[in-house]
Amino acid sequence: MQIYGSFGPNPRALRVFLAEKGMTIPTQELDILGAENRRPPYTDKNPGGQLPALQLDDGTVIAETVAIFEYLEEQNPKPALIGSNAKERAETRMWQRRVELRITENLYNGFRFAEGLGLFKDRIHCLPDAASGLKQIAQENLHWLDKLLGDRPFVAGDRFTIADIILYCALDFGRSVGQALPADTPKVKAWFDRVSARPSATASLHPGSAQAGMRG
């Protein structure tokens, strides 16, 4: 197997996942800031152009971060980051989708259409007029999450899961591009600090983050 990786929050999420699993997979780094992932030969393997991607020994390329998580967890079930039974897996996937649809996708597009516009305008269809509204939606849903977290340590309950990984990498990235955590979300802040203290959070930060001025 081989990973196609880079700087960025989604490639970082895979690095967190691997660190939590205690796994090492050879990685070929692509220059995402230079759009190496948006042209051949990479797009011959992954027409979507996103990173990360996982190439299997038979040449199959699995893109989409969560699909990679699912594949690797089936091959390496412990520790379970999705779940060890049907109920746990369903709960994790429920929270993963809530986190993505309500928070992370809005945060990312708010960045792409504003601060990241120079980087993305020739890569995807950008809607600059939508940026402020998308950022506001992400902030509103962090308040929503804050009310739901209660006293549980992680998003899906007592278990650290891919829902935490996805949300953490997005929020840490967001803090570095002008989308700070709302000051009046103490439960989210405590959760964020808890995840930040995990060794995988530090180990996953790309060496290029400092130069890029973005956490990824």
C-alpha positions in Angstrom: 0.0 0.0 0.0 0.9 3.6 -0.5 -0.6 6.9 0.6 -0.7 10.0 -1.5 -0.5 12.7 1.1 0.3 16.4 1.5 -0.2 19.4 3.8 -3.8 20.0 4.7 -6.6 19.1 7.2 -7.8 16.0 5.4 -4.4 14.5 4.8 -3.7 15.3 8.5 -6.8 13.5 9.5 -5.4 10.3 7.9 -2.1 10.9 9.7 -4.0 11.2 13.0 -5.9 7.9 12.2 -2.7 6.1 11.4 -1.0 7.4 14.6 -3.9 6.2 16.7 -3.8 2.8 15.1 0.0 2.6 15.4 0.3 2.0 11.7 2.9 3.2 9.2 2.2 3.2 5.5 4.7 4.6 2.9 3.6 8.0 1.7 4.3 9.9 -1.5 4.0 13.7 -0.9 2.3 15.9 -3.4 2.6 19.7 -3.6 -1.1 20.6 -2.9 -0.3 24.3 -2.9 1.2 24.0 -6.3 -1.8 22.0 -7.6 0.1 18.8 -8.3 -3.0 16.9 -7.2 -5.1 18.6 -9.8 -3.2 17.3 -12.9 -1.8 14.1 -14.3 -0.4 11.7 -13.4 -2.2 12.0 -10.1 -5.6 12.7 -11.6 -5.2 9.6 -13.8 -5.3 7.7 -10.5 -7.9 9.8 -8.7 -10.0 11.9 -11.1 -11.4 13.9 -8.2 -8.0 15.3 -7.4 -8.5 15.3 -3.7 -6.0 14.3 -1.1 -5.3 12.0 0.6 -5.7 8.8 -1.4 -4.7 5.2 -0.7 -3.3 3.0 -3.4 -3.5 -0.7 -2.7 -1.0 -3.3 -3.8 -3.3 -4.3 -6.8 -3.3 -0.7 -8.0 -6.8 0.1 -6.7 -6.9 3.7 -5.5 -9.3 4.6 -2.7 -10.0 8.3 -2.4 -12.2 10.2 0.1 -10.8 10.2 3.6 -13.7 8.4 5.3 -13.6 5.6 2.7 -9.9 5.2 3.5 -10.7 5.0 7.3 -13.3 2.4 6.6 -11.0 0.2 4.6 -8.1 0.4 7.0 -10.3 -0.2 10.0 -11.6 -3.4 8.4 -8.0 -4.5 7.9 -6.8 -3.4 11.3 -9.8 -3.4 13.7 -8.0 -2.5 16.9 -8.1 0.0 18.4 -11.6 0.6 17.0 -11.9 4.2 15.7 -15.2 3.6 14.0 -16.6 0.9 16.2 -16.3 -2.7 17.4 -19.9 -3.6 16.8 -22.9 -2.6 14.7 -24.2 -0.1 17.3 -20.9 1.6 17.8 -20.3 1.9 14.1 -23.7 3.4 13.5 -23.3 5.9 16.3 -19.9 7.0 14.9 -21.1 7.3 11.4 -24.1 9.3 12.6 -21.9 11.8 14.4 -19.4 11.8 11.5 -22.1 12.9 9.1 -23.5 15.5 11.5 -20.0 17.0 12.0 -19.3 17.1 8.3 -22.6 18.4 7.0 -23.1 21.0 9.8 -19.6 22.2 10.5 -16.6 21.1 8.5 -17.8 21.4 5.0 -19.2 24.9 5.8 -15.9 25.9 7.4 -13.8 24.6 4.5 -15.9 26.3 1.8 -16.0 29.5 3.8 -12.2 29.4 3.6 -12.0 28.3 -0.1 -14.3 31.1 -1.1 -12.6 33.8 0.9 -9.0 33.6 2.3 -8.3 30.6 0.0 -9.9 32.1 -3.1 -6.5 32.8 -4.8 -5.6 29.1 -4.3 -9.0 27.6 -5.3 -10.5 29.9 -7.9 -9.0 28.0 -10.8 -9.5 24.6 -9.3 -13.2 24.5 -8.2 -16.3 26.6 -8.7 -16.0 29.2 -6.0 -18.8 31.5 -4.7 -17.2 34.4 -2.9 -20.5 35.9 -1.9 -21.4 32.8 0.0 -18.2 32.8 2.2 -19.5 34.8 5.1 -22.7 32.9 5.4 -21.0 29.5 5.3 -18.6 30.6 8.1 -21.6 31.8 10.1 -23.4 28.4 9.6 -20.2 26.6 10.9 -20.1 28.9 14.0 -23.8 28.4 14.7 -23.4 24.7 14.5 -20.5 24.8 16.9 -23.0 26.3 19.4 -25.4 23.5 18.5 -22.7 20.9 19.3 -21.6 22.7 22.5 -25.1 22.1 23.9 -25.1 18.4 22.9 -21.6 17.5 24.2 -22.6 17.7 27.9 -20.1 15.9 30.0 -19.0 13.2 27.6 -15.4 13.4 26.6 -15.7 12.8 22.9 -18.2 13.6 20.1 -19.7 10.2 19.9 -19.6 9.5 23.7 -16.8 7.8 25.7 -15.0 6.6 22.6 -12.4 8.5 20.5 -13.6 8.1 16.9 -13.2 9.3 13.4 -15.8 12.0 14.2 -13.3 13.5 16.6 -10.5 13.3 14.1 -12.5 14.9 11.3 -13.8 17.7 13.5 -10.4 18.4 15.3 -8.4 18.7 12.1 -11.0 21.1 10.6 -11.2 23.3 13.7 -7.5 23.5 14.1 -7.1 24.4 10.5 -10.0 26.9 10.9 -8.3 28.7 13.8 -5.3 29.4 11.6 -7.4 30.9 8.7 -9.6 33.3 10.7 -12.3 31.0 11.9 -11.6 30.8 15.6 -13.7 28.7 18.0 -16.6 30.8 19.4 -15.7 32.2 22.8 -19.0 31.0 24.3 -18.6 27.3 23.5 -16.9 26.0 26.6 -17.7 22.3 26.0 -16.3 22.5 22.5 -13.2 24.3 23.8 -12.7 21.6 26.5 -13.1 18.9 23.9 -10.6 20.6 21.6 -8.0 20.9 24.3 -8.6 17.2 25.2 -7.9 16.1 21.6 -5.0 18.5 21.3 -3.3 16.8 24.2 -3.3 13.4 22.4 0.1 12.5 20.9 -1.5 12.0 17.5 -2.5 15.6 17.3 1.1 16.8 17.5 2.6 13.9 15.5 0.2 14.6 12.6 1.0 18.2 12.0 2.7 18.5 8.6 6.2 20.0 8.5 5.0 22.5 5.9 2.4 24.0 8.2 4.7 26.7 9.6 5.7 27.9 6.1 2.1 27.8 4.8 0.8 29.7 7.9 -2.0 27.2 8.2 -2.5 24.2 10.4 -2.7 21.1 8.3 
